């Protein structure tokens, strides 16, 4: 974990980039909080972590739904112990370790295709499982997650030399001004959003804060894994996956002055996830 001087330096480096996640107003820094000068909202700073995550109506309103969502994730992993259990699975289970190795290779391939970043935002950062793969491509890594437990786990287990800062944040209400970070990386969140309009909102919000590029994963509707799931669904009665198509991602990017430059699969057989690199014009 960083010492207090490193935390203060990190906050000083990004304060002018931040914006109120409720109204996008400018912040004033107090000793232990950030205060929005437009709407008056107060966001505490706990142990050097700006608490900037906000929940919208869709996240707090009850609804009929099966399967993990961003709401259940946010609630379940606020505590450090729960976050530790989640992250240990990726270290202990061989299939998850193989998946992580493939993701490291894809991150290297896609991030190395872009000029080096001064600032890179990872949202959600989880427990920092993939952070070291990103750190070598930026001068300053901003780690954000809606769940405080994940942020704490990432802080405690970070092993990178790149300067870092951590915060809580929702990817649908990112607490940054427009086009102020060079790149944004959003891994394994999109497929937890059960509404199509939320998935589109996610892509748009990531593009809003990125100056040069966005790297996002999504579960491909046309993937072999999803085709098999759809065929078996009447028998197993599992809920449909929350998917997008390459064309959907491409169309959203075009409407927001970006282009879909690459969209490799994580695994042709074992996974329905794709990485999509969106480069802004």
N, C-alpha and C positions, 0 to 999 in steps of 0.2 A: 504494500500500500504506500502511496505517496505521503511525504511529510507535509506539514502545514504550509511551508514556504512554496513547495511545488504546487499545492492546491491553489494558493493565492495567485501564483504566477499564471496558472492555467486559466483561472477565472478572468484575470486581467487581459489575457490574450483573446478571449472570445466574447467578452461582455458587449462590445460594440456590434457583434454579429447577432446577438440575441434579440428576440422580440416576444412579447407576451403571447402565449399560445391561445389566449381567449380573444384578443382584439388586435394583436400585432403592434401594440404600442411599445414605446421605448421604456427600458428599465432604468431605475435608479438603484444603486447598490447601497444597502445598509450593512451593518455588521454581520447580521445573521439572516438576511433575506434579500430578495429582489422585489422591488415594488414597481408595478406598471404605472407610468405617469398619465396614461390615458383613462384606464378603467379603475385604477386603484387596487387591483388584485395584488395580494401579497403571496410570494412563493418562498418558503423557508429554505435555508441552506443548512443541511444536516451533515456533520462530519465532512464538510467540504463538497457535498453533493447538492447542487441546485435541484430542488424538487419541482420540476416543471411539467410533470405529467398531469393532463386534465382528461376527464371522462366526459364524453358528450351524451346526449339523451339516449342514443342507440346502445351505448355501453351500459347504462344503468337501468333501462326499461326491461322488465321481464319479457321473455319470448319463448315460444315452443321451439326447441332445437335439440338435436342430439350431436354429441361429439365435442371435442375441445374447441374453444373459441378464444379470441383475444380477451374476452371478459373473464373466462375461467382461468386463463393463463395469468392475467393481472392479479386475480385474487389468490391463486394458489402459490405463486412464487414471490410474494412480498417478503416472506420470511427466509432467512439465510439457509436454514436447515433444509427446507423444501427445495430451494434452488441448488444446493449441494447435491441432493439426491438425483435431481434431473441431470446435472452435468456429469456426475459419475457414470451414468449409463453410457455416455459417449466415450468414456475411457475404458469401461470394463467389457462391453459387448463387442464382439469381433466385427459384426456386420456394420455397426455404427462407426467403428474405427476405420473400416474400409471406406465407408461413405465420407468420413472426414478427410481422408487422404485424397479422394477424388475431388472434393471441394477445394482443397488446398491447391491442387493442380489447376483447376478451372480459375480460381481467383488469381493465381500467378499469371496465367495466360491472358486473362481479360484486363487485369489492372496494368500489366506490363505493356499493353497495347496503347495505353494513354500516357501523356506526359505526367511526370511526377507531380503529386498534389502538395500544396502547402497545408491544406486542411482537408481531412476526410472524416465524414460522419458515418458511424456504424450504428444503425437503428433498425431492429433491436440488436443489441450486442450480446444478449444472453449472459452466460457466464464467461464470455471471452474465448469460447471454443475456437473461433476462426480469426481472432484479433491479430495474432502474430503473423498470419498470412497477409494481412492488410498493412500492418505497421511499416513494413519495409518500403512501401510505395508513397509514404506521406511524411511530412515534417511534423505534423501534429494530428493525433488521432482522438476524435471526440467519440466517447462511448456512451450510448444512451439506451435505456430500456424502460418500459412502463413498470416493471416489477423491481422494487428496491432490493429484494433478496438477490436477484441476478446481478444487479449493479455491485452489491457488496461482495458477492463471490468473485466477480471479475476483478475488482480492486485487489482482493486478497491473493489472487492467483496469477495476476499479470506478470509476464516475464519478458517484456519487450523493452528495448532501449529508447524507442521513440517516445517523445513527450505525449502525455495523455491527460484527459480530464473525463470525469464521469458525471452523468446527470440522469434523472428520470425524465422521460418524455413519451408522449403518444405519437406514433407515426402518422396519425390522421390529423394531428394538431402540432406540427413541429415548431418548437420555440425559437425559430431563426427567421431573420429577414430574408427577402427574396434574393436568390443567386449570390449567397455569401460564402458557401463552402464549395471547394473545387469539385468534390464528388460525394455521393451518398451510396452506401451499400446497405441493402435491406434483404436479409436472408431468412427464408422460412417463416414469413409472416403472412404473405398474401393468401395462402391456402387455408388460413384460419378465419378469414373474413367471409361470413356466410351470405352476405348480400352483394350482388354484382356491382351496385353503385358504390359500395365501400371499397371494393377492389380497384375500381377506377379512381376513386378519390385518393387512394393510397398512391397510385402511380403519379397522379397530378401533383400531390403534395410533395413527393420526393423531387419531382422535376422543378417545382417552385423554388426550393431552397438550394438546388445544385447550380453551380456556375457552369460546369463543363459536362458532367456525366452522372448517370444513375446506373447502378448494378442491382438488379432485383431478381429474386427467384419467384416462379409461379408454377402451379401444377397444371400441366398441359392437358387440355381436354382430349386431344388426339393422341396422347401417349398410349403405348401398349398397355401399361399398367391400368390406366383409366378405362380403356376399352374392355379389358378383362373384368374389371370391377363392375362396369355397366351390364355386361352379359350375365354375370353371376348375381346381380342385385336382386332379382325376383326370388332367388333361392335363399340367399344369405340375409337379405333384407337390411343390408348395411346402407347408411345414408350415402347419397352421392357425394363425390369429392367436390370441393369448391374450386373450380377450375377457371382458367382463361385460355385463350388461343393465341398463337403467334400473331395472327391478324389483328386481334383486339389490342394487344400491346402495341403493335406497329401503328394502328390508327390513333390511339391515344397519344403516342409520341409525336406523330405528325401534327396533331392539333395543337401541340404545345411546343412547337419549334425544336423538335428533336427527331433523331432518326434511330431506328433499331439497327444496330451495327452487327450484333452477333447474338445467337440464342442457342447455345449448345445444351444438350441434355446432360443431366447428372449421370444417368445410366440408361441405356436403351431398354434393358430388361428389368433391372431391379428397382427403378425409380421413375415416377412420373414428373419429377421436377425439372425445370429448365432454368438456366441462368440467362437473363436478358440484359444486354449492355445497350443503354440508351445514351446517345451522344447529342448534346445540344448544339444547335446551329450558332 
